[in-house]
Structure formats: C-alpha cells, structure tokens
Amino acid sequence: MALTTIDEGMQGTKKTARIAGLWYLLLTITGLYGLLYIPSKIMVKGDAVATANNILANEFLFRTGIINDLVDSTIWVVLVLALYRLFKQVNERQAKLMVALVIVQIPVAFISGAFNIASLMILKGEILKTFELAHRQDFVMLFLKINDYGTLTLEIFWGLWLFPLAILVLRSRFLPRFLGYWLIINGFAYLAISFTGLLLPQYQDMVSKITFPAIFGEMAFMLWILIMGAKERTVNVPASSASPVC
C-alpha cells in the first residue's frame, strides 16, 4: 500500500507540474503579445502624432491589446494557484508569499486597461471634445507614458515573486536545483531593469541588454515543468510499513 501511495503522489506531482507549465506557456504568449508585439506596431518613441495615428489606424489591434492584458492577468492568477498546489507541501509559507506577490499586481493591469480605453476615447473625440487635436494627442501620450512607468513598477514584483518560487524549487527535491538558482538571477535582473528605469532611465537600455540572458530563467523553468514535469517527491516511509506492501 505504501508504494502505491508514493506512486500516486509522484503521478499527481508530475501532472500538477505540467498543468502549471501549460498555464505558464499561455502566460508567456500573452506577455510577449502585449509587451512586444503591440508596442512595436503602435508606439513611436517621442512622437505623439505618429503614435496617435497608429492607434487610430490599428484600432482593432489596440483593442486586442487591452483584452490581452486582462486575459494575461487572469492566466497569471490561475498559474500561481497551480504553482501553490505544486509547492505547498514543500513550504507553505513561501508558497503563500509567492501567491501574494502575484495577486498584488492584478489591480494595476485593470488600471492600465482603463488608461488605454480612455486614450482611445480621447483620440476618437468621444471625450474632451473641446480640446484641440494636438492637446488630445498629448493627453494620450501622457496616459501611455503612465502605463510605461506602471510596467516598470510592476517589474519590481516580477522580480520579487521569483525569489520565493526559487526557494521552493531549491527545497522541492523534485525539480533541478539549477532552475532555482537561475530564477534568483532572473529576479535580480528584473529588479535591476526596474530600478534603473525609474532612477537612471538613460541607462535602462544598456542594463536591459546586459541582463537579457538572465531573464530566460523563467523560460527554462516553464519548459522544464511543461515537458519534464516533476520527479518523485522524497518520502520518508516508516519502518513498520516498509515490509510487505499491497
């Protein structure tokens, strides 16, 4: 009976890890779409007129970005709950801290969506109709810049939540330890990018390039749990139950 229980636990751990990996993959896809693809089609750095024209010319794409951010936040909640289920037996306190550092970010995503909707309404003349077009374009750039700084602020939490996750990986014994160390480096990389962007924005691009390899820690972790799952947990079986099994 003891071996049967261990085998069931192993299969449950592997399945939970792969489910979390699938959610992490979906989060990665929505994240890349919202953080890289949409801005590449819409944003023109330092040019309010060109950015405003791109928003109007690609209104549907801009709206998909708003929906994407909301879906992204929902997926993130589901992901962290799946990770909590995977790691709660390792260290429940660290698992709860991991969840808290993710949940605290969710309201910012909804606020960001509200700013984007307001930007579109301003450009289309649905609000602030008495303002000249140039002034409305400036308002839109203001909202978009607020969103940019909001993202920089969020990167602090993108880094912080990786620390309890890394500790859980290191203590788990069912995932490779190198993933935990890489996640720690990844967390410091996010913090470096965020604080540089807030304090010394002129060096942000340079720091981002330097730390770029480090941010693949999350990608490595995601691919591992998605493809490999997790090894059998280390279980201490009492001596009295180590003899004949069912």
VOBA-1610 file (N, C-alpha, C; in pm, whole numbers, padded with zeros to 5 digits, always signed):
BEGIN
Met+00082-00121+00000Met+00000+00000+00000Met+00086+00127+00000Ala+00201+00123+00071Ala+00287+00241+00079Ala+00341+00278-00058Leu+00389+00178-00135Leu+00442+00207-00267Leu+00335+00261-00359Thr+00213+00210-00345Thr+00102+00260-00427Thr+00077+00407-00398Thr+00080+00444-00270Thr+00059+00583-00231Thr+00168+00673-00287Ile+00292+00627-00279Ile+00405+00704-00332Ile+00391+00723-00481Asp+00351+00614-00552Asp+00337+00623-00697Asp+00226+00721-00735Glu+00116+00718-00660Glu+00007+00811-00687Glu+00052+00955-00663Gly+00132+00975-00556Gly+00183+01108-00528Gly+00276+01157-00638Met+00360+01066-00690Met+00452+01102-00797Met+00376+01144-00921Gln+00272+01063-00959Gln+00195+01095-01078Gln+00119+01227-01059Gly+00067+01249-00936Gly-00004+01374-00909Gly+00088+01495-00919Thr+00210+01482-00868Thr+00306+01591-00875Thr+00344+01622-01019Lys+00369+01518-01096Lys+00407+01537-01236Lys+00294+01604-01315Lys+00170+01559-01290Lys+00055+01615-01360Lys+00035+01762-01322Thr+00046+01792-01192Thr+00031+01930-01146Thr+00138+02020-01206Ala+00261+01969-01213Ala+00371+02047-01271Ala+00345+02077-01417Arg+00296+01980-01491Arg+00271+02000-01634Arg+00153+02094-01658Ile+00053+02087-01572Ile-00059+02181-01583Ile-00010+02324-01558Ala+00073+02340-01454Ala+00131+02472-01427Ala+00217+02518-01544Gly+00292+02425-01604Gly+00375+02459-01720Gly+00292+02505-01838Leu+00175+02443-01857Leu+00087+02484-01967Leu+00034+02625-01945Trp-00008+02654-01822Trp-00053+02790-01792Trp+00060+02891-01808Tyr+00182+02849-01769Tyr+00298+02937-01784Tyr+00327+02966-01931Leu+00308+02865-02016Leu+00327+02884-02160Leu+00226+02985-02213Leu+00101+02972-02173Leu-00002+03067-02217Leu+00029+03208-02168Leu+00079+03219-02043Leu+00117+03349-01989Leu+00232+03409-02070Thr+00326+03326-02110Thr+00439+03374-02189Thr+00391+03428-02324Ile+00297+03358-02387Ile+00245+03400-02518Ile+00172+03534-02506Thr+00083+03545-02407Thr+00010+03671-02390Thr+00103+03784-02349Gly+00206+03752-02269Gly+00301+03853-02227Gly+00381+03909-02344Leu+00429+03821-02431Leu+00504+03865-02548Leu+00417+03948-02643Tyr+00292+03907-02655Tyr+00199+03980-02743Tyr+00176+04121-02690Gly+00153+04131-02559Gly+00122+04261-02500Gly+00242+04352-02481Leu+00358+04293-02449Leu+00475+04375-02417Leu+00566+04403-02537Leu+00560+04317-02638Leu+00650+04333-02753Leu+00575+04362-02883Tyr+00480+04276-02918Tyr+00416+04289-03050Tyr+00331+04416-03060Ile+00241+04438-02965Ile+00152+04556-02971Ile+00233+04686-02974Pro+00327+04707-02880Pro+00405+04831-02884Pro+00482+04850-03015Ser+00531+04741-03073Ser+00608+04753-03198Ser+00522+04805-03313Lys+00391+04783-03305Lys+00300+04827-03410Lys+00236+04962-03380Ile+00240+05003-03255Ile+00168+05124-03214Ile+00261+05238-03175Met+00355+05211-03089Met+00435+05315-03026Met+00545+05368-03118Val+00556+05500-03124Val+00669+05567-03189Val+00732+05658-03084Lys+00848+05621-03038Lys+00910+05689-02925Lys+00928+05838-02951Gly+00873+05920-02861Gly+00890+06064-02869Gly+00805+06133-02973Asp+00716+06061-03038Asp+00633+06120-03145Asp+00486+06095-03113Ala+00421+06194-03053Ala+00281+06179-03013Ala+00189+06168-03132Val+00219+06242-03239Val+00133+06243-03357Val+00135+06106-03425Ala+00255+06051-03447Ala+00267+05921-03514Ala+00203+05811-03430Thr+00223+05817-03299Thr+00163+05716-03211Thr+00011+05724-03216Ala-00043+05846-03210Ala-00188+05865-03217Ala-00243+05813-03349Asn-00175+05842-03458Asn-00220+05794-03590Asn-00216+05642-03597Asn-00115+05581-03536Asn-00105+05434-03535Asn-00219+05371-03456Ile-00256+05436-03345Ile-00367+05384-03266Ile-00497+05387-03345Leu-00522+05497-03414Leu-00645+05510-03492Leu-00643+05418-03614Ala-00526+05401-03674Ala-00515+05316-03793Ala-00521+05168-03757Asn-00486+05137-03633Asn-00486+04997-03587Asn-00573+04982-03463Glu-00693+05038-03471Glu-00781+05040-03354Glu-00812+04900-03303Phe-00842+04809-03394Phe-00876+04673-03351Phe-00756+04607-03282Leu-00636+04626-03338Leu-00516+04571-03276Leu-00496+04630-03137Phe-00519+04761-03125Phe-00504+04828-02995Phe-00603+04771-02894Arg-00726+04746-02941Arg-00827+04688-02852Arg-00791+04545-02811Thr-00733+04470-02903Thr-00691+04333-02866Thr-00585+04337-02758Gly-00504+04444-02757Gly-00403+04459-02653Gly-00467+04478-02516Ile-00578+04552-02512Ile-00649+04573-02385Ile-00705+04440-02334Ile-00771+04366-02425Ile-00827+04236-02387Ile-00715+04141-02347Asn-00604+04146-02420Asn-00491+04057-02390Asn-00439+04079-02249Asp-00432+04206-02207Asp-00381+04236-02073Asp-00472+04178-01965Leu-00603+04183-01988Leu-00698+04128-01891Leu-00689+03975-01887Val-00677+03915-02005Val-00662+03769-02011Val-00530+03727-01946Asp-00426+03804-01972Asp-00294+03777-01915Asp-00300+03775-01762Ser-00370+03872-01704Ser-00381+03879-01558Ser-00458+03759-01503Thr-00564+03719-01575Thr-00642+03604-01531Thr-00559+03476-01534Ile-00483+03460-01643Ile-00397+03342-01655Ile-00293+03340-01543Trp-00241+03458-01510Trp-00138+03464-01406Trp-00192+03417-01271Val-00317+03454-01241Val-00378+03409-01116Val-00392+03257-01115Val-00441+03202-01226Val-00458+03057-01235Val-00322+02987-01225Leu-00221+03044-01290Leu-00087+02985-01285Leu-00032+02980-01143Val-00040+03092-01073Val+00020+03095-00939Val-00055+03002-00843Leu-00185+02983-00865Leu-00259+02888-00782Leu-00217+02745-00814Ala-00187+02718-00942Ala-00136+02585-00978Ala+00002+02562-00917Leu+00086+02665-00916Leu+00218+02653-00854Leu+00206+02637-00703Tyr+00108+02705-00644Tyr+00085+02689-00500Tyr+00049+02544-00468Arg-00036+02487-00550Arg-00073+02347-00529Arg+00047+02255-00543Leu+00137+02289-00634Leu+00256+02207-00657Leu+00353+02215-00539Phe+00367+02335-00480Phe+00474+02358-00383Phe+00428+02371-00239Lys+00299+02368-00211Lys+00254+02396-00075Lys+00307+02295+00026Gln+00334+02170-00018Gln+00388+02070+00074Gln+00538+02090+00098Val+00601+02170+00013Val+00744+02197+00031Val+00764+02300+00142Asn+00694+02414+00128Asn+00698+02518+00231Asn+00577+02608+00209Glu+00477+02591+00293Glu+00351+02663+00270Glu+00367+02814+00285Arg+00454+02856+00376Arg+00474+03000+00396Arg+00532+03065+00272Gln+00634+03004+00212Gln+00692+03058+00091Gln+00592+03051-00025Ala+00513+02946-00029Ala+00413+02932-00135Ala+00308+03043-00125Lys+00266+03076-00003Lys+00169+03184+00017Lys+00230+03319-00019Leu+00356+03339+00014Leu+00424+03464-00021Leu+00431+03479-00173Met+00461+03370-00241Met+00465+03371-00388Met+00331+03415-00445Val+00222+03358-00392Val+00088+03393-00440Val+00058+03540-00413Ala+00092+03588-00295Ala+00064+03727-00257Ala+00136+03825-00350Leu+00261+03796-00385Leu+00339+03886-00470Leu+00288+03890-00613Val+00210+03790-00652Val+00145+03792-00783Val+00011+03863-00776Ile-00071+03828-00676Ile-00205+03884-00667Ile-00203+04036-00653Val-00102+04089-00582Val-00095+04233-00560Val-00078+04311-00691Gln-00032+04244-00797Gln-00010+04311-00924Gln-00136+04325-01009Ile-00236+04244-00983Ile-00352+04235-01071Ile-00427+04368-01087Pro-00453+04444-00979Pro-00525+04570-00998Pro-00457+04666-01095Val-00324+04664-01100Val-00251+04754-01190Val-00286+04725-01336Ala-00305+04598-01369Ala-00339+04561-01506Ala-00475+04619-01546Phe-00571+04619-01454Phe-00703+04674-01483Phe-00698+04826-01494Ile-00616+04889-01412Ile-00599+05034-01422Ile-00535+05070-01556Ser-00436+04992-01596Ser-00370+05013-01725Ser-00470+05001-01840Gly-00558+04902-01831Gly-00660+04885-01934Gly-00752+05005-01940Ala-00787+05061-01823Ala-00873+05179-01820Ala-00804+05298-01887Phe-00673+05315-01865Phe-00599+05423-01930Phe-00599+05405-02081Asn-00582+05281-02127Asn-00580+05256-02271Asn-00716+05283-02336Ile-00823+05245-02267Ile-00957+05273-02319Ile-00980+05424-02324Ala-00938+05494-02219Ala-00953+05641-02217Ala-00873+05704-02331Ser-00753+05652-02358Ser-00671+05705-02467Ser-00743+05695-02601Leu-00804+05581-02624Leu-00876+05560-02750Leu-00997+05652-02759Met-01070+05668-02651Met-01187+05757-02650Met-01147+05902-02675Ile-01034+05943-02619Ile-00986+06080-02640Ile-00952+06103-02787Leu-00880+06009-02847Leu-00840+06025-02987Leu-00958+06026-03081Lys-01061+05948-03049Lys-01179+05942-03135Lys-01276+06056-03108Gly-01242+06144-03013Gly-01326+06259-02985Gly-01450+06226-02905Glu-01452+06110-02841Glu-01569+06074-02761Glu-01570+06145-02627Ile-01453+06187-02579Ile-01442+06271-02461Ile-01340+06381-02489Leu-01342+06486-02407Leu-01255+06603-02428Leu-01272+06662-02568Lys-01396+06670-02613Lys-01423+06717-02749Lys-01381+06861-02772Thr-01380+06941-02666Thr-01348+07083-02682Thr-01198+07108-02694Phe-01118+07005-02669Phe-00973+07020-02680Phe-00930+07006-02826Glu-00826+07080-02862Glu-00771+07067-02996Glu-00705+06930-03011Leu-00691+06886-03138Leu-00635+06753-03164Leu-00496+06737-03103Ala-00413+06839-03116Ala-00276+06830-03063Ala-00277+06808-02912His-00371+06876-02844His-00380+06859-02698His-00430+06718-02662Arg-00524+06667-02741Arg-00573+06532-02716Arg-00462+06430-02738Gln-00379+06452-02839Gln-00266+06362-02864Gln-00167+06366-02748Asp-00147+06483-02691Asp-00058+06494-02576Asp-00114+06419-02455Phe-00246+06427-02437Phe-00309+06353-02328Phe-00288+06202-02346Val-00303+06157-02469Val-00285+06014-02497Val-00142+05971-02466Met-00045+06050-02507Met+00094+06017-02476Met+00118+06017-02325Leu+00050+06107-02254Leu+00063+06108-02108Leu+00014+05976-02049Phe-00103+05930-02094Phe-00157+05805-02043Phe-00066+05687-02078Leu-00014+05688-02200Leu+00073+05579-02242Leu+00205+05580-02163Lys+00256+05698-02132Lys+00377+05706-02051Lys+00351+05660-01908Ile+00232+05692-01856Ile+00196+05642-01723Ile+00195+05490-01724Asn+00141+05433-01831Asn+00141+05286-01843Asn+00282+05231-01848Asp+00371+05302-01919Asp+00511+05257-01927Asp+00575+05253-01788Tyr+00552+05358-01712Tyr+00609+05361-01576Tyr+00539+05262-01485Gly+00411+05236-01513Gly+00343+05131-01439Gly+00405+04996-01462Thr+00444+04971-01587Thr+00511+04846-01620Thr+00646+04835-01550Leu+00719+04947-01546Leu+00847+04947-01475Leu+00828+04916-01327Thr+00722+04971-01269Thr+00693+04943-01129Thr+00657+04796-01109Leu+00578+04741-01202Leu+00540+04601-01194Leu+00660+04508-01203Glu+00763+04551-01276Glu+00882+04466-01291Glu+00948+04439-01156Ile+00927+04528-01059Ile+00977+04500-00925Ile+00913+04373-00871Phe+00782+04362-00888Phe+00711+04244-00841Phe+00737+04123-00931Trp+00761+04147-01061Trp+00800+04036-01149Trp+00928+03972-01098Gly+01015+04054-01037Gly+01137+04000-00980Gly+01115+03939-00843Leu+01037+04008-00758Leu+01021+03963-00619Leu+00952+03828-00608Trp+00852+03801-00694Trp+00780+03675-00678Trp+00866+03555-00716Leu+00973+03581-00793Leu+01061+03472-00833Leu+01148+03422-00718Phe+01168+03505-00615Phe+01252+03462-00504Phe+01188+03351-00421Pro+01063+03366-00376Pro+01001+03252-00307Pro+00984+03131-00399Leu+00956+03155-00527Leu+00947+03044-00621Leu+01080+02971-00630Ala+01191+03046-00636Ala+01323+02984-00644Ala+01354+02904-00519Ile+01318+02957-00403Ile+01340+02885-00277Ile+01263+02754-00278Leu+01141+02758-00326Leu+01058+02636-00332Leu+01119+02533-00426Val+01170+02580-00540Val+01235+02488-00634Val+01358+02424-00570Leu+01439+02504-00501Leu+01561+02454-00438Leu+01531+02352-00328Arg+01421+02371-00258Arg+01386+02282-00147Arg+01300+02163-00189Ser+01250+02168-00312Ser+01149+02070-00353Ser+01203+01928-00368Arg+01324+01913-00419Arg+01385+01784-00448Arg+01317+01710-00563Phe+01217+01772-00625Phe+01159+01708-00744Phe+01179+01793-00870Leu+01258+01902-00856Leu+01299+01983-00971Leu+01448+02011-00960Pro+01518+02026-01073Pro+01663+02051-01069Pro+01696+02181-00995Arg+01800+02177-00917Arg+01838+02294-00837Arg+01885+02410-00924Phe+01941+02380-01043Phe+01990+02490-01127Phe+01878+02583-01168Leu+01754+02531-01177Leu+01640+02615-01210Leu+01615+02718-01100Gly+01632+02675-00976Gly+01614+02767-00864Gly+01715+02879-00865Tyr+01842+02845-00888Tyr+01946+02947-00893Tyr+01924+03044-01010Trp+01880+02988-01123Trp+01854+03073-01240Trp+01738+03167-01214Leu+01636+03120-01144Leu+01522+03205-01111Leu+01564+03320-01018Ile+01656+03293-00927Ile+01707+03400-00840Ile+01777+03507-00923Ile+01862+03464-01015Ile+01931+03559-01104Ile+01830+03637-01187Asn+01727+03565-01236Asn+01620+03627-01314Asn+01550+03736-01232Gly+01524+03706-01105Gly+01458+03803-01018Gly+01542+03929-01000Phe+01672+03913-00978Phe+01760+04029-00964Phe+01768+04108-01095Ala+01760+04039-01208Ala+01763+04107-01338Ala+01642+04199-01354Tyr+01524+04150-01318Tyr+01404+04234-01324Tyr+01417+04356-01233Leu+01468+04333-01112Leu+01485+04444-01019Leu+01583+04548-01074Ala+01691+04501-01135Ala+01791+04592-01191Ala+01730+04676-01304Ile+01653+04611-01391Ile+01589+04683-01502Ile+01490+04786-01449Ser+01410+04746-01350Ser+01308+04835-01296Ser+01370+04957-01227Phe+01464+04934-01137Phe+01523+05046-01063Phe+01605+05137-01155Thr+01669+05079-01255Thr+01743+05163-01350Thr+01647+05251-01429Gly+01535+05192-01474Gly+01436+05270-01550Gly+01374+05381-01469Leu+01359+05360-01338Leu+01298+05461-01252Leu+01398+05567-01205Leu+01522+05525-01181Leu+01622+05616-01125Leu+01715+05675-01231Leu+01759+05591-01324Leu+01855+05633-01426Leu+01807+05586-01563Pro+01698+05643-01613Pro+01638+05593-01737Pro+01731+05596-01858Gln+01832+05682-01855Gln+01924+05689-01969Gln+02008+05562-01983Tyr+02015+05482-01874Tyr+02093+05358-01878Tyr+02006+05233-01888Gln+01876+05253-01901Gln+01785+05138-01899Gln+01812+05040-02013Asp+01830+05091-02134Asp+01855+05004-02249Asp+01983+04923-02230Met+02087+04988-02176Met+02214+04920-02155Met+02198+04808-02052Val+02130+04837-01941Val+02109+04735-01837Val+02024+04621-01890Ser+01923+04654-01972Ser+01836+04550-02029Ser+01916+04455-02116Lys+02009+04508-02194Lys+02092+04423-02281Lys+02185+04334-02197Ile+02241+04391-02091Ile+02333+04315-02007Ile+02261+04200-01936Thr+02141+04228-01887Thr+02068+04129-01809Thr+01982+04036-01895Phe+01979+04058-02026Phe+01890+03981-02114Phe+01902+03830-02098Pro+02024+03773-02094Pro+02032+03626-02077Pro+01970+03576-01948Ala+01974+03658-01843Ala+01923+03616-01712Ala+01773+03593-01713Ile+01699+03670-01795Ile+01553+03661-01790Ile+01501+03534-01856Phe+01589+03452-01911Phe+01546+03322-01965Phe+01531+03218-01855Gly+01557+03258-01730Gly+01536+03165-01619Gly+01391+03120-01611Glu+01299+03214-01627Glu+01157+03179-01626Glu+01123+03085-01742Met+01180+03113-01858Met+01154+03030-01976Met+01204+02887-01952Ala+01322+02875-01894Ala+01377+02742-01865Ala+01289+02667-01766Phe+01245+02737-01663Phe+01157+02676-01563Phe+01026+02632-01626Met+00967+02718-01709Met+00841+02688-01774Met+00853+02565-01864Leu+00958+02560-01945Leu+00975+02447-02037Leu+01001+02318-01961Trp+01075+02327-01850Trp+01106+02206-01773Trp+00980+02145-01715Ile+00898+02226-01647Ile+00779+02168-01583Ile+00675+02128-01687Leu+00676+02196-01803Leu+00581+02161-01908Leu+00618+02029-01974Ile+00746+02010-02003Ile+00791+01892-02077Ile+00828+01776-01985Met+00907+01806-01882Met+00959+01702-01795Met+00869+01674-01676Gly+00787+01772-01639Gly+00706+01755-01519Gly+00793+01764-01395Ala+00772+01674-01299Ala+00850+01675-01176Ala+00883+01532-01136Lys+00998+01516-01072Lys+01037+01384-01024Lys+00955+01345-00902Glu+00972+01221-00861Glu+00903+01172-00742Glu+00948+01250-00620Arg+00852+01287-00536Arg+00887+01351-00410Arg+00965+01255-00321Thr+01053+01310-00240Thr+01122+01228-00141Thr+01029+01204-00024Val+00996+01078+00000Val+00900+01044+00105Val+00967+00953+00206Asn+00954+00986+00334Asn+01006+00902+00440Asn+00900+00800+00480Val+00922+00675+00447Val+00826+00569+00478Val+00864+00508+00610Pro+00770+00500+00708Pro+00801+00440+00838Pro+00847+00297+00822Ala+00939+00257+00910Ala+00997+00122+00901Ala+00889+00015+00910Ser+00784+00039+00988Ser+00680-00061+01007Ser+00603-00088+00880Ser+00604+00010+00787Ser+00527-00007+00662Ser+00619-00037+00545Ala+00747-00058+00572Ala+00840-00082+00463Ala+00844-00226+00420Ser+00789-00322+00499Ser+00783-00461+00463Ser+00664-00489+00374Pro+00613-00605+00358Pro+00513-00643+00260Pro+00413-00531+00228Val+00396-00502+00104Val+00307-00397+00058Val+00194-00456-00023Cys+00088-00377-00036Cys-00027-00423-00114Cys-00006-00393-00259
//
